């Protein structure tokens, strides 16, 4: 079986079988009882796979369908930046462009299965059933995750109910629309920065009745590294969340802000909000 085909089947299987990870799994047919391939694929500082993941799909009120993607980075230190293009693309190309270029190290909390959940979404016509495929080429390997709209096995239900975190917060930036849920649009609020000089950033968060929320800033797209003065903050009431970001190369960037009450909301595919902010960086 070809490397591409193996990776394609692997990435396709991940949402239903989160314990299966890496082509290494085929080597452990004699594993001790109760072990899974995941348990035997170790997170290492560098050199491990970077694998896109199809998280599932849900229907929107207007009849369109949103397909959700995340990724596994099985490295605890390596954080690749893979530009949009031949090594990081979505097919059909009409849906290309919302995926990340920055891939953060594996989360340290093993309960999250070292996975970055629902990092971005793609919205397709409601009658589409053909896959939307995200492909990453990294270290000579090709990994593809086919997101299949309308597939019964991958439908996400009850986005706002029957969970321990039943309300997604609102997030907005200056002069921009309010985002709620995992599929927020990219907002250009006219934020400008210079390389090496911290720029203040503010997200307005409305909890919608929840007692608290954890707000985290991430680099999403851009040509260089981004560091945050305060990458994460707990909010116990409606209000602004402010940080300072420093950019290490000029270009166009997109930052992602995520607000969620607890890790339970990730595990249950509910209920958190992604919002995306564009920043223009010059020398």
C-alpha positions as semicolon CSV with decimal commas, in nm:
position;residue;x (nm);y (nm);z (nm)
1;X;0,000;0,000;0,000
2;X;0,141;0,342;-0,092
3;X;0,242;0,598;0,172
4;X;-0,026;0,838;0,050
5;X;-0,298;0,572;0,061
6;X;-0,195;0,459;0,410
7;X;-0,202;0,814;0,537
8;X;-0,536;0,883;0,370
9;X;-0,700;0,586;0,539
10;X;-0,536;0,674;0,869
11;X;-0,657;1,033;0,871
12;X;-1,004;0,922;0,759
13;X;-1,027;0,680;1,052
14;X;-0,921;0,923;1,322
15;X;-1,256;1,084;1,413
16;X;-1,418;0,744;1,475
17;X;-1,106;0,579;1,619
18;X;-0,901;0,840;1,804
19;X;-0,673;0,569;1,948
20;X;-0,536;0,479;1,605
21;X;-0,245;0,703;1,518
22;X;0,051;0,669;1,289
23;X;0,160;0,407;1,038
24;X;0,360;0,262;1,329
25;X;0,042;0,096;1,455
26;X;0,089;-0,198;1,219
27;X;0,409;-0,291;1,403
28;X;0,234;-0,370;1,731
29;X;0,018;-0,670;1,652
30;X;0,155;-0,847;1,959
31;X;0,085;-0,568;2,207
32;X;-0,009;-0,649;2,569
33;X;-0,384;-0,679;2,644
34;X;-0,559;-0,346;2,681
35;X;-0,295;-0,149;2,491
36;X;-0,386;0,045;2,181
37;X;-0,169;0,167;1,892
38;X;-0,207;0,518;2,032
39;X;-0,048;0,417;2,361
40;X;0,258;0,293;2,175
41;X;0,311;0,593;1,952
42;X;0,506;0,833;2,168
43;X;0,510;1,206;2,148
44;X;0,871;1,307;2,097
45;X;1,036;1,651;2,076
46;X;1,081;1,634;1,697
47;X;1,058;1,401;1,400
48;X;0,703;1,272;1,452
49;X;0,406;1,296;1,212
50;X;0,179;1,593;1,153
51;X;-0,165;1,460;1,063
52;X;-0,483;1,645;0,959
53;X;-0,810;1,525;1,113
54;X;-1,171;1,541;0,995
55;X;-1,372;1,615;1,312
56;X;-1,722;1,587;1,167
57;X;-1,991;1,801;1,006
58;X;-2,306;1,985;1,106
59;X;-2,595;2,150;0,924
60;X;-2,649;2,525;0,939
61;X;-2,988;2,701;0,963
62;X;-2,958;2,814;0,599
63;X;-2,921;2,454;0,479
64;X;-2,547;2,466;0,412
65;X;-2,312;2,218;0,579
66;X;-2,000;2,303;0,780
67;X;-1,712;2,056;0,784
68;X;-1,475;2,079;1,082
69;X;-1,102;1,994;1,084
70;X;-0,827;1,970;1,346
71;X;-0,486;1,806;1,356
72;X;-0,242;1,587;1,548
73;X;0,113;1,717;1,588
74;X;0,295;1,431;1,760
75;X;0,591;1,654;1,849
76;X;0,626;1,817;2,190
77;X;0,862;2,091;2,068
78;X;0,849;2,107;1,689
79;X;0,595;2,362;1,560
80;X;0,610;2,356;1,179
81;X;0,499;2,649;0,967
82;X;0,372;2,514;0,635
83;X;0,253;2,784;0,392
84;X;-0,066;2,746;0,194
85;X;0,019;2,584;-0,138
86;X;0,158;2,256;-0,262
87;X;0,238;2,130;0,091
88;X;-0,082;2,249;0,259
89;X;-0,400;2,260;0,051
90;X;-0,768;2,171;0,035
91;X;-0,943;2,015;-0,264
92;X;-1,159;2,116;-0,441
93;X;-0,957;2,438;-0,453
94;X;-1,270;2,654;-0,420
95;X;-1,265;2,560;-0,048
96;X;-0,891;2,617;-0,003
97;X;-0,747;2,889;0,220
98;X;-0,897;2,868;0,570
99;X;-0,663;2,598;0,703
100;X;-0,377;2,684;0,940
101;X;-0,017;2,733;0,839
102;X;0,103;2,719;1,203
103;X;0,096;2,377;1,373
104;X;0,149;2,393;1,747
105;X;0,317;2,119;1,950
106;X;0,110;1,841;2,100
107;X;-0,102;1,958;2,396
108;X;0,056;1,843;2,722
109;X;-0,276;1,721;2,865
110;X;-0,290;1,354;2,764
111;X;-0,664;1,358;2,816
112;X;-0,687;1,557;2,494
113;X;-0,511;1,275;2,305
114;X;-0,244;1,524;2,194
115;X;-0,493;1,668;1,949
116;X;-0,577;2,023;1,840
117;X;-0,954;2,003;1,798
118;X;-1,166;2,185;1,540
119;X;-0,910;2,447;1,443
120;X;-1,103;2,564;1,135
121;X;-1,410;2,487;0,928
122;X;-1,516;2,478;0,565
123;X;-1,877;2,552;0,464
124;X;-2,015;2,373;0,158
125;X;-2,352;2,366;-0,022
126;X;-2,614;2,163;0,157
127;X;-2,650;1,909;-0,124
128;X;-2,279;1,830;-0,143
129;X;-2,181;1,475;-0,047
130;X;-1,837;1,454;-0,211
131;X;-1,537;1,481;0,024
132;X;-1,350;1,803;0,095
133;X;-0,990;1,685;0,137
134;X;-0,720;1,858;0,343
135;X;-0,367;1,745;0,253
136;X;-0,040;1,815;0,434
137;X;0,306;1,720;0,308
138;X;0,560;1,707;0,591
139;X;0,900;1,535;0,622
140;X;0,846;1,354;0,294
141;X;0,513;1,206;0,405
142;X;0,169;1,293;0,269
143;X;-0,132;1,293;0,501
144;X;-0,486;1,362;0,379
145;X;-0,810;1,398;0,573
146;X;-1,127;1,367;0,364
147;X;-1,413;1,562;0,522
148;X;-1,734;1,393;0,409
149;X;-2,049;1,608;0,429
150;X;-2,375;1,429;0,506
151;X;-2,199;1,112;0,624
152;X;-2,413;0,969;0,904
153;X;-2,114;0,837;1,097
154;X;-1,956;1,181;1,119
155;X;-2,253;1,406;1,192
156;X;-2,216;1,626;1,500
157;X;-2,542;1,655;1,696
158;X;-2,667;1,881;1,974
159;X;-2,410;2,156;1,939
160;X;-2,583;2,363;2,209
161;X;-2,740;2,104;2,440
162;X;-2,696;1,783;2,638
163;X;-2,341;1,861;2,748
164;X;-2,162;1,992;3,053
165;X;-2,068;2,307;2,857
166;X;-2,389;2,393;2,675
167;X;-2,330;2,750;2,558
168;X;-2,073;2,884;2,314
169;X;-1,959;3,238;2,407
170;X;-1,970;3,538;2,176
171;X;-1,639;3,688;2,057
172;X;-1,593;4,010;1,863
173;X;-1,318;4,250;1,762
174;X;-1,341;4,626;1,704
175;X;-1,581;4,710;1,422
176;X;-1,625;4,344;1,340
177;X;-1,909;4,091;1,346
178;X;-1,984;3,872;1,647
179;X;-1,855;3,514;1,620
180;X;-2,027;3,227;1,796
181;X;-1,941;2,862;1,745
182;X;-1,642;2,695;1,590
183;X;-1,669;2,849;1,243
184;X;-1,604;3,220;1,294
185;X;-1,506;3,429;0,993
186;X;-1,178;3,617;0,951
187;X;-1,214;3,980;1,066
188;X;-0,997;4,260;0,934
189;X;-1,015;4,530;1,203
190;X;-0,727;4,728;1,058
191;X;-0,471;4,599;1,310
192;X;-0,114;4,687;1,207
193;X;0,216;4,587;1,364
194;X;0,590;4,605;1,306
195;X;0,834;4,315;1,328
196;X;0,971;4,276;1,680
197;X;0,743;4,538;1,835
198;X;0,456;4,414;2,056
199;X;0,109;4,521;1,947
200;X;-0,189;4,525;2,182
201;X;-0,483;4,303;2,084
202;X;-0,829;4,291;2,237
203;X;-1,115;4,045;2,200
204;X;-1,455;4,123;2,351
205;X;-1,608;3,809;2,505
206;X;-1,968;3,759;2,618
207;X;-2,021;3,447;2,828
208;X;-2,398;3,418;2,768
209;X;-2,470;3,300;3,118
210;X;-2,179;3,066;3,179
211;X;-1,979;3,124;3,500
212;X;-1,639;3,147;3,328
213;X;-1,450;3,076;3,010
214;X;-1,090;3,010;2,912
215;X;-0,971;3,240;2,632
216;X;-0,663;3,139;2,432
217;X;-0,474;3,317;2,152
218;X;-0,312;3,111;1,874
219;X;-0,116;3,187;1,557
220;X;-0,326;3,053;1,270
221;X;-0,173;3,176;0,943
222;X;0,132;3,380;0,851
223;X;0,492;3,359;0,734
224;X;0,670;3,370;1,072
225;X;0,655;3,291;1,441
226;X;0,421;3,478;1,675
227;X;0,461;3,512;2,051
228;X;0,195;3,631;2,296
229;X;0,261;3,814;2,621
230;X;-0,045;3,645;2,776
231;X;-0,153;3,356;2,555
232;X;-0,431;3,241;2,786
233;X;-0,663;3,402;3,039
234;X;-0,965;3,294;3,243
235;X;-1,262;3,527;3,219
236;X;-1,524;3,520;3,496
237;X;-1,757;3,778;3,347
238;X;-1,829;3,953;3,020
239;X;-1,553;4,183;2,909
240;X;-1,239;4,238;2,708
241;X;-0,946;3,996;2,693
242;X;-0,622;4,172;2,604
243;X;-0,278;4,046;2,512
244;X;0,029;4,174;2,327
245;X;0,156;3,987;2,021
246;X;0,505;4,007;1,872
247;X;0,561;3,904;1,510
248;X;0,899;3,784;1,390
249;X;0,859;3,832;1,013
250;X;0,664;4,074;0,794
251;X;0,352;3,968;0,609
252;X;-0,018;3,897;0,645
253;X;-0,122;3,705;0,955
254;X;-0,441;3,553;1,095
255;X;-0,470;3,489;1,469
256;X;-0,727;3,257;1,624
257;X;-0,898;3,327;1,956
258;X;-1,082;3,039;2,122
259;X;-1,319;3,067;2,418
260;X;-1,440;2,754;2,597
261;X;-1,558;2,670;2,945
262;X;-1,365;2,345;2,992
263;X;-1,196;2,059;2,812
264;X;-1,530;1,879;2,835
265;X;-1,660;2,109;2,566
266;X;-1,387;1,984;2,330
267;X;-1,441;1,618;2,412
268;X;-1,815;1,654;2,356
269;X;-1,775;1,861;2,036
270;X;-1,956;2,142;2,214
271;X;-1,957;2,433;2,288
272;X;-1,684;2,680;2,213
273;X;-1,615;2,968;1,982
274;X;-1,336;3,034;1,733
275;X;-1,276;3,389;1,614
276;X;-1,009;3,494;1,364
277;X;-0,831;3,830;1,346
278;X;-0,617;3,955;1,057
279;X;-0,298;4,149;1,136
280;X;-0,083;4,337;0,881
281;X;0,287;4,325;0,978
282;X;0,561;4,540;0,825
283;X;0,937;4,572;0,879
